[in-house]
């Protein structure tokens, strides 16, 4: 079983949301990811923090990539450490 915690910190004054992913992002967590991240409004700065993400599988990796592109198409700026995400995908549970 996987455990994923998603934390959102909203700063409406600066039109910014910090998103932190903690734990393991597996295909079983896709509904949770979707229910938390899909309702985010357009035209906002999104900072995705991955330093506490222990594992991500292929389905969640793909979903996050598609979600980020959709957010950008809606006018948002997505700041995510793609290198960290890819390393986490390729080397789960290791310190990066």
N, C-alpha and C positions, 0 to 999 in steps of 0.2 A: 504494500500500500504506500502511496506517496502522500506527502504533506507539502502544501504550498500556501504560503501566506503572502497576501498582496496588500501593501500599504500605500494609501494615497495621501499626500499632503498638498492641500490646495492653497494657493496664494492668489486670490482673485484680484488683488490690487495690481499685481504684476502679470496677470494672465498666465500663470505658471502652475503646473502640477508636477510634483515629484512622485514617481512611482517606484516602489522598492519591492523586489521579488525575493522572498526568502524560502529556502527549502528546495524541493524537487518539482520541476515542471514536467509532468508526463501527460500522455494523451488523456488520462482520467481527469486531469485538471483543466482541460480545454473549456468545459462549460463554466467553470469558475473564472478563468481568465476572461472569457467572452463577456460574462455578466458584469464584471468589474470594469473592463477596459472599453468595451464597445459604447457605453453611454457617455463617454468623455466628449465634451462639446468641441466644435471646430474652432480654428483660429486661436490656438493656445500653444504655449511652449511646454513640451513634455520631456521631462528628464527621467530616463529609465535607469535605475540603479540595480546592478546585477552582482555586486560584491558578496552578497549573502545567498546567492543562488548556487546550490550544491550540484544540481543536475538538471539538464534539459534534454528531452528526447527530440527525435526528428520532427514529430508532429507539432510540438510546441514551438520549436525553432522556426518551422515554416509558418505557423500561425502568427507568431510575433513579427516576422518579416512582412507578411501580407498586411497585418494590422498597421504597422508603421507606414507602409506605402499608402494605405487608405487614409490615414491621418494626415499625411502630407498633401494628398489630393484634396483634402477638406480645408487646407490652409494652415494646418498646424506645423510646428517645427518639432521634430523628434530627435532628441539627443540621446543616443544609446551607444555604449561601447561595444560595437559589433565584434571587435577582436576578442574581447572578453567573452562574449556570448558564444562565438565559434569555438574558443578554447574550452569553454565549459561543456560544450556539446561533444568535443573530441576527447576531452580528459575529465570525465566526471569525478567529483569528490576530491580532486587534488587541489592543493593551494596554488593559486595563480599568482 
